[in-house]
Amino acid sequence: MKKSALPAALLLFAGSFMSAQQALWQHAPVTSPEINPDTTVTFRMVAPHAKKVSVTGDFLTAPADMSLNTEGVWEFTTDKLSPELYSYNFIVDDVKINDPSNVYLSRDIASLSNIFIIPGGYVGDYAVNDVPHGSVTRVWYDSPALDMKRRMTIYTPPGYEGGTEKYPVLYLLHGMGGDEEAWISLGRTAQILDNLIASGKAEPMIVVMPNGNA
């Protein structure tokens, strides 16, 4: 490459890189899900060229068709929902996908679903609240019985790292098909314990979540 062409090439690369960065980090063009004051929830999906978009979730008995507006956004609003943590996905032309406007996900075995919370009552313990937070670590260890390395997830309460006191230990084993991530992701162990410990409803403890699959 000629020396005179090098600055131009670098400028072209820098411009392309910055455009890619903006596309990567720009805010989602729609709000989804939007929890309305009456506890209905509105879902939105930008897919102007899709032929059919629906939403499926544990708050529905069957997938619900979404309606396309003039701006190329598909929308659907639920009936009133009771306080709970809910999961959902979109189906775009028969392909199940996650909501690109919702960063909150939960993995159940091999499937990923978006989640949202309708607040109220005990459901507040599922949320990330303004309380002291514990730590979550993933630990690898040797398993002589299986002759392999295994991984487990450990929750430690607020203040554990800098303290010297002893804590009780709770072992949580997942259900069929789960692994060491099930309780921390799907079961929201860290959020629940942070809130219960802060409110005095639970004693500070260590929680060990192993992989029970041999």
C-alpha positions as CSV (number, residue, x, y, z in Angstrom):
1,M,0.0,0.0,0.0
2,K,1.3,3.5,-0.9
3,K,2.2,5.8,2.0
4,S,-0.3,8.4,0.7
5,A,-3.1,5.8,0.8
6,L,-2.4,4.7,4.4
7,P,-3.9,7.7,6.3
8,A,-7.1,7.4,4.2
9,A,-7.3,3.7,4.9
10,L,-6.9,4.3,8.6
11,L,-9.6,7.0,8.6
12,L,-11.9,4.6,6.7
13,F,-11.2,1.8,9.2
14,A,-11.7,4.2,12.2
15,G,-15.0,5.4,10.8
16,S,-16.3,1.9,10.2
17,F,-15.2,0.8,13.7
18,M,-17.0,3.8,15.3
19,S,-20.2,3.1,13.3
20,A,-20.0,-0.5,14.5
21,Q,-19.5,0.5,18.1
22,Q,-22.5,2.9,17.9
23,A,-24.7,0.1,16.4
24,L,-23.6,-2.3,19.1
25,W,-24.2,0.0,22.1
26,Q,-27.1,2.1,20.9
27,H,-30.3,1.9,23.0
28,A,-33.0,-0.5,21.9
29,P,-35.5,1.4,19.6
30,V,-38.5,0.2,21.7
31,T,-39.4,-0.4,25.3
32,S,-40.2,-4.1,25.9
33,P,-41.6,-5.3,28.2
34,E,-43.4,-2.3,29.6
35,I,-45.2,-2.9,32.9
36,N,-48.2,-0.6,32.9
37,P,-49.7,1.0,36.1
38,D,-52.7,-1.4,35.9
39,T,-50.3,-4.5,35.9
40,T,-50.9,-5.3,32.3
41,V,-47.7,-5.7,30.3
42,T,-47.0,-4.5,26.8
43,F,-44.5,-6.3,24.6
44,R,-42.9,-4.7,21.5
45,M,-40.8,-6.1,18.7
46,V,-39.3,-4.3,15.7
47,A,-39.7,-6.6,12.7
48,P,-41.3,-4.6,9.8
49,H,-40.7,-7.4,7.3
50,A,-42.0,-10.3,9.4
51,K,-45.2,-11.9,8.4
52,K,-46.2,-13.0,11.9
53,V,-45.0,-12.3,15.4
54,S,-46.3,-13.7,18.6
55,V,-45.4,-13.9,22.3
56,T,-45.4,-17.0,24.4
57,G,-44.9,-17.2,28.1
58,D,-45.9,-18.8,31.4
59,F,-48.7,-16.2,31.8
60,L,-50.4,-17.4,28.6
61,T,-52.2,-20.6,27.8
62,A,-51.2,-20.3,24.2
63,P,-49.0,-18.0,22.1
64,A,-50.6,-14.6,21.5
65,D,-50.5,-12.9,18.2
66,M,-49.0,-9.4,18.1
67,S,-50.3,-6.6,16.0
68,L,-48.1,-4.6,13.5
69,N,-48.4,-0.8,13.6
70,T,-47.5,1.7,10.9
71,E,-43.9,2.1,12.3
72,G,-43.0,-1.5,11.8
73,V,-43.4,-2.4,15.5
74,W,-45.4,-5.4,16.6
75,E,-47.3,-5.0,19.9
76,F,-49.3,-7.0,22.4
77,T,-50.7,-6.1,25.8
78,T,-51.6,-8.8,28.3
79,D,-54.6,-8.9,30.7
80,K,-53.8,-7.8,34.3
81,L,-51.1,-10.0,35.8
82,S,-50.7,-11.0,39.5
83,P,-47.4,-10.3,41.3
84,E,-44.9,-12.9,40.1
85,L,-41.7,-13.4,38.1
86,Y,-42.6,-14.4,34.6
87,S,-40.7,-15.7,31.6
88,Y,-41.4,-15.3,27.8
89,N,-40.1,-15.5,24.3
90,F,-41.1,-14.1,20.9
91,I,-41.9,-16.3,17.9
92,V,-41.0,-14.5,14.6
93,D,-42.2,-16.4,11.5
94,D,-42.1,-19.7,13.4
95,V,-38.6,-19.0,14.9
96,K,-38.4,-18.6,18.7
97,I,-36.2,-15.8,19.8
98,N,-35.4,-13.7,22.8
99,D,-36.7,-10.1,23.2
100,P,-33.8,-7.9,21.9
101,S,-35.0,-5.0,24.1
102,N,-34.8,-7.0,27.3
103,V,-31.4,-7.8,28.8
104,Y,-32.8,-9.9,31.6
105,L,-32.6,-13.7,30.8
106,S,-32.9,-16.9,32.7
107,R,-31.6,-20.3,31.5
108,D,-33.6,-23.5,32.2
109,I,-31.6,-26.5,31.1
110,A,-30.8,-25.7,27.4
111,S,-33.4,-22.9,26.8
112,L,-33.1,-19.2,27.4
113,S,-36.1,-17.0,28.2
114,N,-36.5,-13.4,29.0
115,I,-38.0,-12.5,32.4
116,F,-39.8,-9.7,34.1
117,I,-41.3,-9.1,37.5
118,I,-44.7,-7.8,38.5
119,P,-44.0,-6.4,42.0
120,G,-46.1,-7.0,45.1
121,G,-46.0,-9.1,48.2
122,Y,-43.3,-11.8,48.5
123,V,-42.3,-11.2,44.9
124,G,-40.3,-8.2,46.1
125,D,-37.7,-10.7,47.4
126,Y,-37.0,-11.7,43.7
127,A,-35.9,-8.2,42.8
128,V,-32.6,-6.5,43.1
129,N,-33.3,-4.0,45.9
130,D,-31.3,-1.3,47.7
131,V,-29.8,-3.7,50.3
132,P,-26.3,-5.0,51.0
133,H,-25.4,-7.7,48.4
134,G,-23.6,-10.9,48.8
135,S,-21.2,-12.4,46.3
136,V,-21.6,-15.2,43.8
137,T,-18.6,-17.2,42.6
138,R,-18.1,-20.2,40.3
139,V,-15.6,-22.6,41.7
140,W,-13.8,-25.5,39.9
141,Y,-12.6,-28.4,42.0
142,D,-11.2,-31.9,41.4
143,S,-13.6,-34.9,41.7
144,P,-11.6,-38.1,42.4
145,A,-14.8,-40.2,42.1
146,L,-15.4,-39.0,38.6
147,D,-11.8,-38.4,37.7
148,M,-12.6,-34.9,36.3
149,K,-12.9,-31.3,37.2
150,R,-16.3,-30.1,38.4
151,R,-17.9,-26.7,38.9
152,M,-20.2,-25.4,41.6
153,T,-21.8,-22.0,42.3
154,I,-21.4,-20.5,45.8
155,Y,-23.3,-17.6,47.4
156,T,-21.6,-15.8,50.3
157,P,-23.5,-13.2,52.4
158,P,-22.7,-9.5,52.6
159,G,-19.5,-9.0,54.7
160,Y,-18.2,-12.5,54.3
161,E,-15.0,-11.6,52.6
162,G,-13.8,-9.2,55.3
163,G,-15.2,-11.1,58.3
164,T,-14.0,-13.9,60.5
165,E,-17.2,-15.4,61.8
166,K,-18.5,-18.9,60.9
167,Y,-21.7,-19.3,58.8
168,P,-24.1,-22.2,58.4
169,V,-24.0,-23.8,55.0
170,L,-27.1,-24.6,52.9
171,Y,-26.7,-27.1,50.0
172,L,-29.1,-26.6,47.1
173,L,-29.4,-29.3,44.5
174,H,-31.1,-28.6,41.2
175,G,-33.9,-30.6,39.6
176,M,-33.8,-32.9,36.7
177,G,-31.9,-31.5,33.7
178,G,-30.4,-28.6,35.7
179,D,-26.9,-27.9,36.7
180,E,-24.9,-25.6,39.0
181,E,-26.4,-22.5,37.4
182,A,-30.1,-23.5,37.9
183,W,-30.7,-22.1,41.4
184,I,-28.7,-18.9,40.9
185,S,-30.2,-18.1,37.5
186,L,-33.7,-19.6,37.5
187,G,-34.2,-19.7,41.3
188,R,-32.7,-16.2,42.0
189,T,-30.9,-17.4,45.1
190,A,-28.7,-14.3,45.4
191,Q,-31.6,-11.8,45.2
192,I,-33.8,-13.7,47.6
193,L,-31.1,-14.2,50.2
194,D,-29.9,-10.6,50.0
195,N,-33.4,-9.4,50.7
196,L,-34.3,-12.0,53.4
197,I,-31.0,-11.4,55.3
198,A,-31.4,-7.6,55.1
199,S,-35.0,-7.9,56.5
200,G,-33.9,-10.2,59.3
201,K,-36.0,-13.1,57.9
202,A,-33.0,-15.3,57.2
203,E,-29.7,-15.9,59.0
204,P,-26.6,-15.0,57.0
205,M,-25.4,-18.2,55.3
206,I,-23.2,-19.8,52.7
207,V,-25.2,-21.5,49.9
208,V,-23.4,-24.2,47.8
209,M,-25.1,-25.2,44.5
210,P,-23.3,-28.2,43.0
211,N,-23.8,-29.9,39.7
212,G,-25.6,-33.2,40.6
213,N,-25.2,-34.8,37.2
214,A,-22.8,-37.7,37.4
